[in-house]
């Protein structure tokens, strides 16, 4: 089922783009901080619709490529981040030459990969001293209504992995460092439904389960008074990790 979930997002690419949050610029800067002076070649792997790619593209002098296995996701990326070269591939099989990159980053994606195989393959395309950056935007469930939302939608593989100690990174990478940022995102009922629709559990769920989730989400939003174009502050924690290729 994990393989089906991991490759399901293209079916809801437009909802993914509409519903998922952007990435914090300061988190991306932190991930790339160990890059040596003059380094600029960066690959966004598991790039999806380009949520992380567009932040990377604003880095001074950055030369960015985007890689994803799903052509539907890449089609939206090309529309939202024009001019970025795109390639089909995965963290375990990258269409790039040896030692051709200064950094590889993955947003909301490492929990789908084989960490040992991906570490070896990313180590192949990175030069020694290159950086691997991993980042997730996770809803902050210290708010009771956010906990209820997660119970309705079902927990994600990313949330389970991060609660269990975080990502595993293997050789040829060194120690993993972590940083986090707390923030809020004003979000509407429609955006919350888009966010839910873009989650792998819901994409691959039965029609009855999808209807149950939407009904219970609407009941929650009614209780919160979230109607029409009104927004509510959805709290997030961005958790970022970085490791240097030895």
SULQUIKA-V736631 format. One record per pair of residues at least 24 apart in sequence whose ideal C-beta (glycine too) atoms are under 10 Angstrom apart, sorted by the first residue. I is the first residue (numbers start at 1). J is the second residue. D is the distance in whole Angstrom. If there is no record, write none. Layout:
BEGIN
i: {I & I}
j: {J & J}
d: {D & D}
END
This chain:
BEGIN
i: {1 & 1 & 1 & 2 & 2 & 2 & 2 & 3 & 4 & 4 & 4 & 5 & 5 & 5 & 5 & 5 & 5 & 5 & 5 & 6 & 6 & 6 & 6 & 6 & 6 & 6 & 6 & 6 & 6 & 7 & 7 & 7 & 7 & 7 & 7 & 8 & 8 & 8 & 8 & 8 & 8 & 8 & 8 & 9 & 9 & 9 & 9 & 9 & 9 & 9 & 9 & 9 & 9 & 9 & 9 & 9 & 9 & 10 & 10 & 10 & 10 & 10 & 10 & 10 & 10 & 10 & 10 & 10 & 10 & 11 & 11 & 11 & 11 & 11 & 11 & 11 & 12 & 12 & 12 & 12 & 12 & 12 & 12 & 12 & 12 & 12 & 13 & 13 & 13 & 13 & 13 & 13 & 13 & 13 & 13 & 13 & 13 & 14 & 14 & 14 & 14 & 14 & 14 & 15 & 15 & 15 & 15 & 15 & 15 & 15 & 15 & 15 & 15 & 15 & 16 & 16 & 16 & 16 & 16 & 16 & 16 & 16 & 16 & 16 & 16 & 16 & 16 & 16 & 17 & 17 & 17 & 17 & 17 & 17 & 17 & 17 & 17 & 17 & 17 & 18 & 18 & 18 & 18 & 18 & 18 & 18 & 18 & 19 & 19 & 19 & 19 & 19 & 19 & 19 & 19 & 19 & 19 & 19 & 20 & 20 & 20 & 20 & 20 & 20 & 20 & 20 & 20 & 20 & 20 & 21 & 21 & 21 & 21 & 21 & 21 & 21 & 21 & 21 & 21 & 21 & 21 & 22 & 22 & 22 & 22 & 22 & 22 & 23 & 23 & 23 & 23 & 23 & 23 & 23 & 23 & 23 & 23 & 23 & 23 & 23 & 23 & 24 & 24 & 24 & 24 & 24 & 24 & 24 & 24 & 25 & 25 & 25 & 25 & 26 & 26 & 26 & 26 & 26 & 27 & 27 & 27 & 27 & 27 & 27 & 27 & 27 & 27 & 27 & 27 & 27 & 27 & 27 & 28 & 28 & 28 & 28 & 28 & 28 & 28 & 28 & 28 & 28 & 28 & 29 & 29 & 29 & 30 & 30 & 30 & 30 & 30 & 30 & 30 & 30 & 30 & 30 & 30 & 31 & 31 & 31 & 31 & 31 & 31 & 31 & 31 & 31 & 31 & 31 & 31 & 31 & 31 & 31 & 31 & 32 & 32 & 32 & 32 & 32 & 32 & 32 & 32 & 32 & 33 & 33 & 33 & 33 & 33 & 34 & 34 & 34 & 34 & 34 & 34 & 34 & 34 & 34 & 34 & 34 & 35 & 35 & 35 & 35 & 35 & 35 & 35 & 35 & 35 & 36 & 36 & 36 & 36 & 36 & 38 & 39 & 39 & 39 & 39 & 39 & 39 & 39 & 39 & 40 & 40 & 40 & 40 & 41 & 41 & 41 & 41 & 41 & 41 & 41 & 41 & 41 & 41 & 41 & 42 & 42 & 42 & 42 & 42 & 42 & 42 & 42 & 42 & 43 & 43 & 43 & 43 & 43 & 43 & 43 & 43 & 43 & 43 & 43 & 43 & 43 & 43 & 43 & 43 & 43 & 44 & 44 & 44 & 44 & 44 & 44 & 44 & 44 & 44 & 44 & 44 & 44 & 45 & 45 & 45 & 45 & 45 & 45 & 45 & 45 & 45 & 45 & 45 & 45 & 45 & 45 & 45 & 45 & 45 & 45 & 45 & 45 & 46 & 46 & 46 & 46 & 46 & 46 & 46 & 46 & 46 & 46 & 46 & 46 & 46 & 46 & 46 & 47 & 47 & 47 & 47 & 47 & 47 & 47 & 47 & 47 & 47 & 47 & 48 & 48 & 48 & 48 & 48 & 48 & 48 & 48 & 48 & 49 & 49 & 49 & 49 & 49 & 49 & 49 & 49 & 49 & 49 & 50 & 50 & 50 & 50 & 50 & 50 & 50 & 50 & 50 & 50 & 50 & 51 & 51 & 51 & 51 & 51 & 51 & 52 & 52 & 52 & 52 & 52 & 52 & 52 & 52 & 53 & 53 & 53 & 53 & 53 & 53 & 53 & 54 & 54 & 54 & 55 & 55 & 55 & 55 & 56 & 56 & 56 & 56 & 56 & 56 & 57 & 57 & 57 & 57 & 59 & 62 & 62 & 63 & 63 & 64 & 64 & 65 & 65 & 65 & 65 & 65 & 65 & 67 & 67 & 67 & 67 & 67 & 67 & 67 & 68 & 69 & 69 & 89 & 90 & 90 & 90 & 90 & 91 & 91 & 91 & 91 & 91 & 91 & 91 & 92 & 92 & 92 & 92 & 92 & 92 & 92 & 93 & 93 & 93 & 94 & 94 & 94 & 94 & 94 & 95 & 96 & 96 & 96 & 96 & 96 & 97 & 97 & 98 & 98 & 98 & 98 & 98 & 99 & 99 & 99 & 99 & 99 & 99 & 99 & 99 & 100 & 100 & 100 & 100 & 100 & 101 & 101 & 101 & 101 & 101 & 101 & 102 & 102 & 102 & 102 & 102 & 102 & 103 & 103 & 103 & 103 & 103 & 103 & 103 & 103 & 104 & 104 & 104 & 104 & 104 & 104 & 105 & 105 & 105 & 105 & 105 & 105 & 105 & 106 & 106 & 106 & 106 & 106 & 106 & 106 & 107 & 107 & 107 & 107 & 107 & 107 & 107 & 108 & 108 & 108 & 108 & 108 & 108 & 108 & 109 & 109 & 109 & 109 & 110 & 110 & 110 & 110 & 110 & 110 & 110 & 110 & 110 & 110 & 111 & 111 & 111 & 111 & 111 & 111 & 111 & 111 & 111 & 112 & 112 & 112 & 112 & 113 & 114 & 115 & 115 & 115 & 115 & 115 & 116 & 116 & 116 & 116 & 117 & 118 & 118 & 118 & 119 & 119 & 119 & 119 & 119 & 119 & 119 & 119 & 120 & 120 & 120 & 120 & 122 & 122 & 122 & 122 & 122 & 123 & 123 & 123 & 123 & 123 & 123 & 123 & 124 & 124 & 125 & 126 & 126 & 126 & 126 & 127 & 128 & 128 & 128 & 128 & 129 & 129 & 129 & 130 & 130 & 130 & 130 & 130 & 131 & 131 & 131 & 131 & 131 & 132 & 132 & 132 & 132 & 132 & 132 & 132 & 132 & 132 & 132 & 132 & 133 & 133 & 133 & 133 & 134 & 134 & 134 & 134 & 134 & 134 & 134 & 134 & 134 & 134 & 135 & 135 & 135 & 135 & 135 & 135 & 136 & 136 & 136 & 136 & 136 & 136 & 136 & 136 & 136 & 136 & 136 & 137 & 137 & 137 & 137 & 137 & 137 & 137 & 137 & 138 & 138 & 138 & 138 & 138 & 138 & 138 & 138 & 139 & 139 & 139 & 139 & 139 & 139 & 140 & 140 & 140 & 140 & 140 & 140 & 140 & 141 & 141 & 142 & 142 & 142 & 143 & 143 & 143 & 143 & 143 & 145 & 145 & 145 & 145 & 145 & 145 & 145 & 146 & 146 & 146 & 146 & 148 & 148 & 148 & 148 & 148 & 148 & 149 & 149 & 149 & 149 & 149 & 149 & 149 & 149 & 149 & 151 & 151 & 152 & 152 & 152 & 152 & 152 & 152 & 152 & 152 & 152 & 153 & 153 & 153 & 153 & 153 & 153 & 153 & 153 & 153 & 153 & 154 & 154 & 154 & 154 & 154 & 154 & 154 & 154 & 155 & 155 & 156 & 156 & 156 & 157 & 157 & 157 & 158 & 158 & 158 & 162 & 162 & 162 & 166 & 166 & 167 & 167 & 167 & 169 & 169 & 169 & 170 & 171 & 171 & 172 & 172 & 172 & 172 & 173 & 173 & 173 & 173 & 173 & 174 & 174 & 174 & 174 & 175 & 175 & 175 & 175 & 176 & 176 & 176 & 176 & 177 & 177 & 177 & 177 & 177 & 178 & 178 & 178 & 178 & 179 & 179 & 179 & 179 & 179 & 180 & 180 & 180 & 180 & 180 & 181 & 181 & 181 & 181 & 181 & 182 & 182 & 182 & 182 & 183 & 183 & 183 & 183 & 183 & 183 & 184 & 184 & 184 & 184 & 184 & 185 & 185 & 185 & 185 & 185 & 185 & 186 & 186 & 186 & 186 & 186 & 187 & 187 & 187 & 187 & 187 & 188 & 188 & 188 & 188 & 188 & 188 & 188 & 188 & 189 & 189 & 189 & 189 & 189 & 189 & 189 & 189 & 189 & 189 & 189 & 189 & 189 & 190 & 190 & 191 & 191 & 192 & 192 & 192 & 192 & 192 & 192 & 192 & 192 & 193 & 193 & 193 & 195}
j: {200 & 201 & 204 & 111 & 112 & 157 & 200 & 112 & 200 & 203 & 204 & 112 & 156 & 157 & 199 & 200 & 201 & 203 & 204 & 46 & 69 & 70 & 90 & 109 & 111 & 112 & 113 & 157 & 200 & 69 & 70 & 90 & 112 & 200 & 204 & 70 & 198 & 199 & 200 & 201 & 202 & 203 & 204 & 46 & 48 & 49 & 68 & 69 & 70 & 72 & 73 & 108 & 112 & 198 & 199 & 200 & 203 & 48 & 49 & 68 & 69 & 70 & 71 & 72 & 73 & 74 & 75 & 76 & 203 & 70 & 72 & 197 & 198 & 200 & 203 & 204 & 72 & 73 & 194 & 196 & 197 & 198 & 199 & 200 & 202 & 203 & 48 & 49 & 70 & 71 & 72 & 73 & 74 & 75 & 76 & 77 & 198 & 49 & 72 & 76 & 194 & 197 & 198 & 49 & 191 & 193 & 194 & 195 & 196 & 197 & 198 & 199 & 202 & 203 & 48 & 49 & 51 & 70 & 72 & 73 & 76 & 108 & 194 & 195 & 197 & 198 & 199 & 203 & 48 & 49 & 50 & 51 & 73 & 76 & 77 & 79 & 80 & 194 & 198 & 49 & 190 & 191 & 193 & 194 & 195 & 197 & 198 & 187 & 190 & 191 & 192 & 193 & 194 & 195 & 196 & 197 & 198 & 199 & 48 & 49 & 51 & 107 & 108 & 137 & 191 & 194 & 195 & 198 & 199 & 51 & 108 & 137 & 139 & 183 & 185 & 187 & 191 & 195 & 234 & 236 & 238 & 51 & 52 & 54 & 55 & 137 & 185 & 51 & 52 & 53 & 54 & 55 & 56 & 105 & 107 & 108 & 135 & 136 & 137 & 238 & 240 & 55 & 135 & 137 & 181 & 183 & 236 & 238 & 240 & 55 & 56 & 58 & 59 & 179 & 181 & 183 & 238 & 240 & 52 & 55 & 107 & 133 & 135 & 136 & 137 & 179 & 180 & 181 & 183 & 238 & 239 & 240 & 52 & 55 & 56 & 58 & 59 & 105 & 107 & 133 & 135 & 238 & 240 & 55 & 59 & 240 & 133 & 135 & 177 & 178 & 179 & 180 & 181 & 238 & 240 & 241 & 242 & 56 & 103 & 105 & 106 & 107 & 131 & 132 & 133 & 134 & 135 & 177 & 179 & 240 & 241 & 242 & 243 & 56 & 59 & 62 & 102 & 103 & 105 & 131 & 133 & 242 & 131 & 133 & 177 & 179 & 242 & 103 & 129 & 130 & 131 & 132 & 133 & 177 & 242 & 243 & 244 & 245 & 59 & 102 & 103 & 129 & 130 & 131 & 133 & 242 & 244 & 102 & 127 & 129 & 130 & 131 & 102 & 63 & 101 & 102 & 103 & 127 & 129 & 130 & 131 & 64 & 101 & 102 & 103 & 65 & 96 & 100 & 101 & 102 & 103 & 104 & 125 & 126 & 127 & 130 & 66 & 101 & 102 & 103 & 104 & 105 & 130 & 131 & 133 & 67 & 85 & 87 & 89 & 91 & 94 & 96 & 100 & 101 & 102 & 103 & 104 & 105 & 106 & 122 & 125 & 126 & 68 & 77 & 81 & 84 & 86 & 103 & 104 & 105 & 106 & 107 & 109 & 133 & 69 & 87 & 89 & 90 & 91 & 92 & 94 & 96 & 104 & 105 & 106 & 107 & 109 & 110 & 113 & 118 & 121 & 122 & 125 & 132 & 70 & 73 & 89 & 90 & 91 & 105 & 106 & 107 & 108 & 109 & 110 & 111 & 112 & 113 & 118 & 73 & 74 & 77 & 81 & 84 & 86 & 87 & 105 & 106 & 107 & 109 & 72 & 73 & 74 & 76 & 77 & 107 & 108 & 109 & 198 & 73 & 74 & 75 & 76 & 77 & 78 & 79 & 80 & 81 & 198 & 74 & 76 & 77 & 78 & 79 & 80 & 81 & 82 & 84 & 86 & 107 & 77 & 80 & 81 & 107 & 108 & 137 & 81 & 105 & 106 & 107 & 108 & 109 & 133 & 135 & 77 & 80 & 81 & 84 & 86 & 105 & 107 & 80 & 81 & 84 & 81 & 105 & 107 & 135 & 81 & 84 & 103 & 105 & 107 & 133 & 81 & 82 & 83 & 84 & 103 & 102 & 103 & 101 & 102 & 103 & 105 & 89 & 94 & 95 & 96 & 100 & 101 & 91 & 93 & 94 & 95 & 96 & 104 & 106 & 109 & 93 & 112 & 121 & 114 & 117 & 118 & 121 & 115 & 117 & 118 & 119 & 121 & 122 & 132 & 116 & 117 & 118 & 119 & 120 & 121 & 122 & 117 & 118 & 121 & 118 & 121 & 122 & 124 & 125 & 125 & 121 & 122 & 124 & 125 & 126 & 124 & 125 & 123 & 124 & 125 & 126 & 127 & 123 & 124 & 125 & 126 & 127 & 128 & 130 & 245 & 124 & 125 & 126 & 127 & 130 & 125 & 126 & 127 & 130 & 131 & 245 & 126 & 127 & 129 & 130 & 131 & 245 & 127 & 130 & 131 & 132 & 133 & 242 & 244 & 245 & 130 & 131 & 132 & 133 & 134 & 245 & 131 & 132 & 133 & 134 & 135 & 240 & 242 & 132 & 133 & 134 & 135 & 136 & 167 & 241 & 133 & 134 & 135 & 136 & 137 & 238 & 240 & 134 & 135 & 136 & 137 & 138 & 156 & 158 & 134 & 135 & 136 & 158 & 134 & 135 & 136 & 158 & 161 & 166 & 167 & 168 & 169 & 241 & 136 & 156 & 157 & 158 & 159 & 160 & 161 & 162 & 167 & 157 & 158 & 161 & 200 & 167 & 170 & 161 & 167 & 168 & 169 & 170 & 168 & 169 & 170 & 171 & 170 & 168 & 169 & 170 & 168 & 169 & 170 & 171 & 172 & 173 & 243 & 245 & 170 & 171 & 172 & 173 & 169 & 172 & 173 & 243 & 245 & 169 & 170 & 171 & 172 & 173 & 245 & 246 & 172 & 245 & 245 & 172 & 173 & 244 & 245 & 245 & 172 & 244 & 245 & 246 & 244 & 245 & 246 & 172 & 173 & 243 & 244 & 245 & 173 & 242 & 243 & 244 & 245 & 167 & 169 & 172 & 173 & 174 & 176 & 241 & 242 & 243 & 244 & 245 & 240 & 241 & 242 & 243 & 166 & 167 & 169 & 176 & 178 & 239 & 240 & 241 & 242 & 243 & 179 & 238 & 239 & 240 & 241 & 242 & 161 & 162 & 166 & 167 & 180 & 236 & 237 & 238 & 239 & 240 & 241 & 181 & 183 & 185 & 236 & 237 & 238 & 239 & 240 & 162 & 163 & 180 & 235 & 236 & 237 & 238 & 239 & 185 & 195 & 234 & 235 & 236 & 237 & 182 & 183 & 184 & 234 & 235 & 236 & 237 & 235 & 237 & 182 & 235 & 237 & 184 & 232 & 233 & 234 & 235 & 220 & 221 & 223 & 224 & 226 & 232 & 234 & 232 & 234 & 235 & 236 & 216 & 217 & 219 & 220 & 223 & 224 & 192 & 195 & 196 & 216 & 217 & 220 & 221 & 224 & 234 & 216 & 220 & 196 & 212 & 213 & 214 & 215 & 216 & 217 & 219 & 220 & 192 & 195 & 196 & 197 & 199 & 201 & 202 & 213 & 216 & 217 & 196 & 199 & 200 & 201 & 202 & 205 & 209 & 213 & 199 & 201 & 199 & 200 & 201 & 199 & 200 & 201 & 199 & 200 & 239 & 237 & 239 & 241 & 239 & 241 & 239 & 241 & 243 & 241 & 242 & 243 & 243 & 245 & 246 & 243 & 244 & 245 & 246 & 242 & 243 & 244 & 245 & 246 & 243 & 244 & 245 & 246 & 242 & 243 & 244 & 246 & 241 & 242 & 243 & 244 & 240 & 241 & 242 & 243 & 244 & 239 & 240 & 241 & 242 & 238 & 239 & 240 & 241 & 242 & 237 & 238 & 239 & 240 & 241 & 236 & 237 & 238 & 239 & 240 & 235 & 236 & 237 & 238 & 233 & 234 & 235 & 236 & 237 & 238 & 232 & 233 & 234 & 235 & 236 & 231 & 232 & 233 & 234 & 235 & 236 & 230 & 231 & 232 & 233 & 234 & 226 & 231 & 232 & 233 & 234 & 221 & 226 & 227 & 228 & 229 & 230 & 231 & 232 & 217 & 218 & 220 & 221 & 222 & 224 & 226 & 227 & 228 & 229 & 230 & 231 & 232 & 228 & 229 & 231 & 234 & 217 & 218 & 220 & 221 & 226 & 231 & 232 & 234 & 217 & 218 & 221 & 234}
d: {9 & 10 & 7 & 10 & 8 & 7 & 9 & 9 & 8 & 9 & 6 & 8 & 9 & 7 & 9 & 4 & 7 & 8 & 6 & 9 & 8 & 10 & 9 & 9 & 9 & 4 & 9 & 9 & 7 & 6 & 7 & 10 & 9 & 9 & 10 & 9 & 10 & 9 & 5 & 9 & 9 & 4 & 5 & 10 & 7 & 9 & 9 & 10 & 6 & 8 & 6 & 10 & 10 & 7 & 9 & 7 & 7 & 9 & 10 & 9 & 9 & 4 & 7 & 3 & 5 & 9 & 9 & 9 & 9 & 9 & 7 & 10 & 9 & 10 & 6 & 9 & 9 & 10 & 8 & 10 & 5 & 5 & 8 & 9 & 8 & 5 & 8 & 6 & 8 & 10 & 5 & 5 & 9 & 7 & 5 & 9 & 8 & 8 & 9 & 7 & 8 & 9 & 9 & 10 & 10 & 8 & 4 & 8 & 8 & 4 & 4 & 9 & 10 & 9 & 6 & 5 & 8 & 10 & 10 & 7 & 8 & 10 & 8 & 9 & 8 & 4 & 9 & 10 & 8 & 4 & 8 & 8 & 9 & 5 & 9 & 9 & 7 & 8 & 8 & 9 & 8 & 6 & 9 & 4 & 8 & 9 & 8 & 9 & 9 & 6 & 7 & 7 & 3 & 3 & 7 & 7 & 5 & 9 & 8 & 8 & 6 & 9 & 8 & 8 & 9 & 8 & 6 & 6 & 9 & 8 & 10 & 5 & 9 & 9 & 5 & 8 & 10 & 8 & 8 & 6 & 9 & 6 & 9 & 8 & 7 & 8 & 8 & 6 & 5 & 10 & 9 & 5 & 9 & 9 & 6 & 9 & 6 & 10 & 7 & 7 & 9 & 8 & 9 & 8 & 6 & 7 & 9 & 5 & 9 & 6 & 10 & 7 & 9 & 9 & 7 & 10 & 9 & 9 & 10 & 9 & 10 & 9 & 6 & 10 & 9 & 7 & 9 & 6 & 10 & 5 & 9 & 5 & 7 & 5 & 7 & 9 & 7 & 7 & 9 & 8 & 7 & 10 & 8 & 9 & 8 & 10 & 8 & 9 & 9 & 10 & 5 & 10 & 9 & 10 & 6 & 10 & 7 & 10 & 8 & 6 & 10 & 10 & 7 & 9 & 3 & 8 & 6 & 9 & 8 & 5 & 8 & 5 & 10 & 8 & 7 & 9 & 9 & 6 & 8 & 6 & 6 & 8 & 8 & 9 & 10 & 10 & 7 & 9 & 8 & 9 & 5 & 10 & 9 & 9 & 6 & 9 & 5 & 10 & 10 & 6 & 6 & 8 & 8 & 5 & 10 & 10 & 9 & 8 & 9 & 6 & 9 & 9 & 9 & 10 & 9 & 4 & 7 & 9 & 8 & 8 & 8 & 9 & 10 & 6 & 9 & 8 & 10 & 7 & 5 & 5 & 7 & 10 & 10 & 9 & 9 & 9 & 10 & 7 & 7 & 5 & 7 & 7 & 10 & 9 & 9 & 6 & 10 & 9 & 9 & 10 & 7 & 7 & 9 & 5 & 9 & 8 & 5 & 7 & 9 & 9 & 7 & 9 & 8 & 9 & 9 & 8 & 10 & 10 & 8 & 6 & 8 & 7 & 9 & 10 & 10 & 10 & 8 & 7 & 5 & 10 & 7 & 10 & 6 & 7 & 5 & 9 & 7 & 9 & 9 & 8 & 9 & 7 & 9 & 10 & 9 & 9 & 10 & 7 & 7 & 9 & 5 & 7 & 7 & 3 & 8 & 10 & 7 & 8 & 10 & 7 & 7 & 6 & 9 & 9 & 8 & 9 & 9 & 9 & 8 & 8 & 10 & 5 & 8 & 8 & 7 & 7 & 7 & 8 & 9 & 5 & 8 & 9 & 4 & 5 & 10 & 9 & 6 & 9 & 9 & 9 & 7 & 4 & 8 & 9 & 5 & 4 & 10 & 7 & 9 & 10 & 9 & 9 & 9 & 6 & 8 & 9 & 10 & 6 & 8 & 4 & 8 & 9 & 9 & 7 & 6 & 8 & 5 & 6 & 9 & 9 & 9 & 7 & 5 & 8 & 10 & 9 & 9 & 10 & 9 & 9 & 9 & 7 & 10 & 10 & 6 & 10 & 8 & 6 & 10 & 9 & 9 & 9 & 9 & 10 & 10 & 10 & 10 & 9 & 8 & 10 & 8 & 8 & 10 & 6 & 7 & 8 & 9 & 10 & 9 & 9 & 10 & 9 & 10 & 10 & 8 & 9 & 9 & 8 & 4 & 9 & 6 & 6 & 10 & 9 & 4 & 5 & 10 & 8 & 5 & 9 & 9 & 9 & 7 & 9 & 6 & 7 & 8 & 5 & 9 & 9 & 10 & 9 & 5 & 10 & 9 & 7 & 10 & 6 & 7 & 9 & 9 & 10 & 8 & 7 & 7 & 5 & 8 & 8 & 10 & 9 & 6 & 8 & 8 & 10 & 5 & 5 & 7 & 6 & 9 & 10 & 7 & 7 & 8 & 5 & 7 & 10 & 10 & 6 & 4 & 7 & 6 & 9 & 10 & 10 & 7 & 8 & 6 & 7 & 9 & 9 & 8 & 8 & 4 & 7 & 7 & 9 & 9 & 8 & 7 & 5 & 7 & 9 & 9 & 10 & 9 & 8 & 5 & 7 & 8 & 10 & 10 & 9 & 8 & 6 & 7 & 9 & 9 & 6 & 8 & 9 & 9 & 9 & 5 & 9 & 8 & 8 & 8 & 10 & 5 & 9 & 8 & 8 & 8 & 8 & 5 & 5 & 9 & 8 & 5 & 8 & 7 & 7 & 9 & 10 & 9 & 9 & 10 & 10 & 7 & 4 & 6 & 6 & 8 & 9 & 5 & 8 & 9 & 10 & 9 & 8 & 9 & 6 & 4 & 7 & 7 & 6 & 9 & 9 & 7 & 7 & 8 & 10 & 9 & 9 & 8 & 10 & 8 & 10 & 9 & 7 & 4 & 7 & 6 & 9 & 9 & 10 & 10 & 9 & 9 & 9 & 5 & 7 & 8 & 9 & 6 & 7 & 6 & 6 & 8 & 10 & 10 & 10 & 7 & 5 & 9 & 6 & 7 & 6 & 7 & 10 & 7 & 10 & 6 & 10 & 9 & 8 & 7 & 5 & 8 & 7 & 7 & 7 & 5 & 8 & 9 & 5 & 8 & 8 & 9 & 9 & 7 & 4 & 8 & 8 & 10 & 7 & 7 & 4 & 7 & 9 & 9 & 6 & 10 & 9 & 10 & 10 & 9 & 7 & 5 & 8 & 9 & 10 & 9 & 9 & 5 & 8 & 5 & 8 & 10 & 6 & 9 & 9 & 10 & 7 & 5 & 8 & 6 & 9 & 9 & 7 & 7 & 6 & 8 & 7 & 9 & 9 & 8 & 4 & 6 & 5 & 9 & 9 & 10 & 7 & 9 & 10 & 10 & 9 & 9 & 6 & 7 & 9 & 8 & 6 & 10 & 8 & 9 & 10 & 7 & 7 & 9 & 9 & 10 & 10 & 6 & 9 & 10 & 8 & 9 & 8 & 9 & 7 & 6 & 9 & 10 & 9 & 9 & 10 & 8 & 9 & 6 & 9 & 9 & 5 & 6 & 9 & 7 & 10 & 9 & 5 & 10 & 6 & 7 & 7 & 6 & 9 & 7 & 10 & 8 & 10 & 5 & 7 & 8 & 9 & 8 & 10 & 8 & 6 & 7 & 7 & 10 & 7 & 9 & 10 & 10 & 10 & 9 & 6 & 10 & 8 & 7 & 9 & 6 & 9 & 8 & 10 & 5 & 10 & 10 & 8 & 10 & 10 & 6 & 5 & 10 & 4 & 7 & 6 & 7 & 6 & 5 & 8 & 5 & 10 & 7 & 8 & 10 & 5 & 7 & 5 & 10 & 9 & 7 & 5 & 7 & 9 & 7 & 7 & 5 & 8 & 9 & 8 & 5 & 8 & 8 & 6 & 6 & 5 & 7 & 10 & 8 & 7 & 5 & 8 & 8 & 7 & 7 & 5 & 8 & 10 & 10 & 8 & 6 & 8 & 7 & 9 & 4 & 7 & 5 & 7 & 9 & 9 & 7 & 5 & 8 & 6 & 10 & 4 & 7 & 6 & 8 & 9 & 6 & 6 & 8 & 5 & 10 & 7 & 9 & 8 & 6 & 7 & 5 & 8 & 8 & 8 & 10 & 5 & 9 & 9 & 5 & 7 & 8 & 9 & 8 & 9 & 9 & 9 & 8 & 8 & 9 & 7 & 10 & 9 & 7 & 8 & 10 & 8 & 8 & 7 & 8 & 9 & 9}
END
